[in-house]
Amino acid sequence: MVFAVGQRWISEGENNLGLGVIVGVEIRTVTILFPASDEKRVYALASAPLTRVQFQINDRIFHQDGWSADVLEVLEQEGVFTYRARCVETQAEVLIPEKALSHHMSVSKPQERLWADQIDRNEHFVTRYQALLNQQAQFQSSLRGLRGFRANLIPHQLHIAQSISQRIAPRVLLADEVGLGKTLEAGMILQQQLLVGKVERALIIVPENLQHQWLVEMLRRFNLAFSLFDEERCADFAPTEEEEKGVNPFETESLIICALDWLEQYPQRVEQIRQAGFDFLIVDEAHHLAWTEHAPSVEYQLIEQLAHVIPAVLLLTATPEQLGQESHFARLRLLDPHRFYDYQAFVQEQQHYQPVAQAVNILLNGQQLTDTDKNHIAALLTEQDVEPLFKAIASQTEESDHARQELITQLIDRHGTSRVLFRNTRQSVKGFPHRIYHQITLEQPKQYANAMNVVSSLGELDLKTRFNPEQIFQQIHADVRWWEFDPRVEWLLQFIKTQRNEKILVICQRADTAIQLEQALREKEGIRAAVFHERLSIVERDRAAAYFAQQEEGAQILLSSSIGSEGRNFQFACHLVLFNLPDSPDLLEQCIGRLDRIGQLRDIHIHVPCFANSPQARLAQWYHEGLNAFEETCPMGETLFEKCGEKLQFFLQNPTALADFESFIRQTRHMQQHLKQALEQGRDRLLEFNSSGGEAAQQLAERIAKADGSPDLVNFALNLFDIIGVEQEDLGEKSIVLSPTGHMLIPDFPGLKEEGITITFDRQQALVREDIEFLTWDHPMIRQGIDLITTGDIGKTTVALLVNKGLPVGTLLLELIYVVDVQAPNYLQLNRFLPPTPIRVLLDVHGTNIASQVSFNGLNKQLKPLSKNMAIKVVKMAKAKIVALLAKAEKQVPNLVENVLREAKQRADSTLSYELTRLYGLKAVNKTIRQSEIEALEQVREQSLQQIEQATWRLDSLRVIISNKE
Ligand SMILES: Nc1ncnc2c1ncn2[C@@H]1O[C@H](COP(=O)(O)OP(=O)(O)OP(=O)(O)O)[C@@H](O)[C@H]1O
């Protein structure tokens, strides 16, 4: 390929970019600008996926100023063409340098291939048409981006992924209870946004110890290859002595994972991230982002800075209120400052959820609305006219369900935390095993009692350590081995022995306790345990987790500090020992959540060894009998912890004062029940409507399951591989080996390795065998395979024989496939409204379009292939007729295109107008919604409608059909 500045080329893979112009040629690279879509690409010279555009004499070309001309001669100077042409309008002769050609010009000419005897096989034409139809269907499919991940189809996750990923730049707090799959949800949303081109560069910020888990999950579940960034890696990009400015390391990759802990230490990296143009941010374990008005934490401020410049933000936490309501509010504000503008207003709003939940309940129960119901609903949506929706509900047609749903969405949107917060609970998801609490009461050793007295009398008793008697003891006896006399250790050893075949996770509050306990188990009984805490390097931690996970020859025990194991997946174990009791209900939930998560198949046993009448025993009793926090999740735990604060602290400091303790527990239980009921009827009920997706989510999962391995997909894929020349060997067990051959149509089929790959269309098989590729419509091999066909020349022209005794011999039919296409900037996402759309025209000999009477498949069944020689002869003989028919078709196509555009505009208008109405509605309750935001959306709508208007159409492929009696 010889490139020169000013030449016009098109992208082979991305036809919709329009006509590109070469703007730079370096030693090894070529830079091409696509003005129609405002995209620039840099390719390696040797392998640029570009096709040179050269027009021929008599071709009609379009000038970028809007007029057209017919080519008379092609002149060339230093590789760049100038067209001598006759202007259609003025008939004047003009010289048009190729640089001045319209950027929107389509360049596909099947008829020229026909005249040049480039006639392809009939089945290739069929595959091409199917590829176009499939491409269109996939662009418009509501399942797009929701099928290709390697995981089970869990309705609430699919619902969240679907509803969030439809948005442009979503900003959401994913707050499902522990272990319900927030990582998976975030991955699905990201993958979907990447797939449709809404997002190109994503950053995931996680606690240090979760980096590898994210890396692995993104790769194995979503085929997304992230890179881990740390100081060492970034230091490589520092400026050399000669350079003034180094490279911004964050610009060198587009999918990056890094640790929050690291960014805190290196604020200059935060600035680099801000400048690196990420468009998607995920922050895991977001409950660490503490905030108060006067003292926002460093972590909070850091993420806030990034959230200012990164359009899409997902915050993940199972315990959003762990650091209090204010921090929770601040995180919501960070996501949507217009919706959450004032803390006091937020607190008040929380108290008024009940009437909203009641209104939603009325709508959900499916009965006709009474006047009182209507008044109640209308009072909550004063800013808009709800009458039409009430009418639709009363009509009891298909519209009524839609109208009910619409009203529910609006109520939740205006009055709930709605679009910003998603939270699923075990109660709504269901199907989880039970949690069983085992309290083990032991005698407190006198050494601990003495140490406690000494430390208290010195005034050095830190409230935080009172649940770790071993730490207090070590404050005064640093060298004495506490585990020699601590009965909890003896109990643990005996327990381990009785559970020889079980994995046991032991959580201590501090890393020191975990380390010393490891020594105790090893020295006392020769038990080898893995240790896991925040002071280990990431690699050591991953190694420890893997050692624990290993079935054979792995560690039976994992000794972990509480913060060290946060977010980790240990659901293969069902025994949890809380060697120290976590000092807050949400922390307790995080610990239990290591085992109580999706994939846990057995009941979970939670063992709490504690000393009689110790602070730990009191707290355990309060958790269990007051909150029931061991056996069920306790969403109101933190609220009660705060409410009961003083009294609880009294009992923890005076653990032997039992007189009022029972009544205090009863009071707590009473409050817990009361709050639970209020939450269920109010806030949580609203969140649940919003988050679980109900019946619709079930149906979504069923639809995806049905689409998995559908015959349409399997047939199309196998046909595609056949055409490309990929060898296929069926291995049975729902898997097929694909290998490259020496006679492939293209040298490199995307994703096909030299040594071959194994594929399956079956989700369960893909879950069991992670080494094989799981093919769905979303898989890159299928998507790029479709692109390869639709943007290349395969199947563009063919000639076939119609065996039909009823038709005179030699009757000519012309089947034409036109494609309507729009080239627009990516941010408009026009493909969702107007994907490349094939229009089929079937002309009889008189030029009448009979496509609606004769279906593609019906006709195809009656066709037989012709030898190439025969086909060439037929074309030669019928050329004049074909030319005449083509001219007739071109007159009919604009009307057909008009219909396609009208529908596309309707789709665009209703989607974008809906968004606008929502903003206007929100503005009515929240005066801080900026007018500029509304104007921006209005502009997107205007531009989208205008761009659709500018869509072009082209003849993509054609089939000449000639009849015979046999
Ligand atoms: N759809 C699914 N199919 C199969 N496994 C799943 C699915 N969703 C989640 N899991 C598994 O369930 C476990 C919990 O998921 P995940 O880590 O995403 O939960 P989480 O909500 O982020 O938990 P935490 O609150 O502890 O951070 C993981 O082992 C994950 O691989």
The ligand as a MOL file (V3000), in Angstrom:
LIG
                    3D

  0  0  0     0  0            999 V3000
M  V30 BEGIN CTAB
M  V30 COUNTS 31 33 0 0 0
M  V30 BEGIN ATOM
M  V30 1 N -24.3390 -14.3690 37.3380 0
M  V30 2 C -23.4360 -15.0570 38.0290 0
M  V30 3 N -23.0780 -16.3010 37.6330 0
M  V30 4 C -22.1540 -16.9980 38.3120 0
M  V30 5 N -21.5020 -16.5340 39.4060 0
M  V30 6 C -21.8090 -15.3140 39.8410 0
M  V30 7 C -22.7860 -14.5110 39.1830 0
M  V30 8 N -22.8700 -13.3340 39.8360 0
M  V30 9 C -21.9970 -13.3910 40.8490 0
M  V30 10 N -21.3610 -14.5640 40.8580 0
M  V30 11 C -20.3440 -14.9760 41.8140 0
M  V30 12 O -20.8210 -14.6280 43.1060 0
M  V30 13 C -19.7770 -14.1070 43.8870 0
M  V30 14 C -20.1560 -12.7230 44.3920 0
M  V30 15 O -20.1750 -11.8150 43.2970 0
M  V30 16 P -19.5070 -10.3760 43.4330 0
M  V30 17 O -18.1140 -10.4720 43.9190 0
M  V30 18 O -19.7680 -9.6710 42.1700 0
M  V30 19 O -20.4280 -9.7920 44.5870 0
M  V30 20 P -20.3780 -8.3860 45.2770 0
M  V30 21 O -21.8050 -7.9590 45.3570 0
M  V30 22 O -19.4430 -7.4960 44.5360 0
M  V30 23 O -19.8110 -8.7530 46.6800 0
M  V30 24 P -19.1520 -7.8190 47.8370 0
M  V30 25 O -20.2710 -7.0150 48.3930 0
M  V30 26 O -18.6180 -8.8010 48.7910 0
M  V30 27 O -18.1030 -6.9830 47.1770 0
M  V30 28 C -18.5190 -14.1200 43.0210 0
M  V30 29 O -17.8230 -15.3150 43.2770 0
M  V30 30 C -19.0730 -14.1450 41.6310 0
M  V30 31 O -18.1730 -14.7470 40.7230 0
M  V30 END ATOM
M  V30 BEGIN BOND
M  V30 1 1 1 2
M  V30 2 1 2 3
M  V30 3 2 2 7
M  V30 4 2 3 4
M  V30 5 1 4 5
M  V30 6 2 5 6
M  V30 7 1 6 7
M  V30 8 1 6 10
M  V30 9 1 7 8
M  V30 10 2 8 9
M  V30 11 1 9 10
M  V30 12 1 10 11
M  V30 13 1 11 12
M  V30 14 1 11 30
M  V30 15 1 12 13
M  V30 16 1 13 14
M  V30 17 1 13 28
M  V30 18 1 14 15
M  V30 19 1 15 16
M  V30 20 2 16 17
M  V30 21 1 16 18
M  V30 22 1 16 19
M  V30 23 1 19 20
M  V30 24 2 20 21
M  V30 25 1 20 22
M  V30 26 1 20 23
M  V30 27 1 23 24
M  V30 28 2 24 25
M  V30 29 1 24 26
M  V30 30 1 24 27
M  V30 31 1 28 29
M  V30 32 1 28 30
M  V30 33 1 30 31
M  V30 END BOND
M  V30 END CTAB
M  END
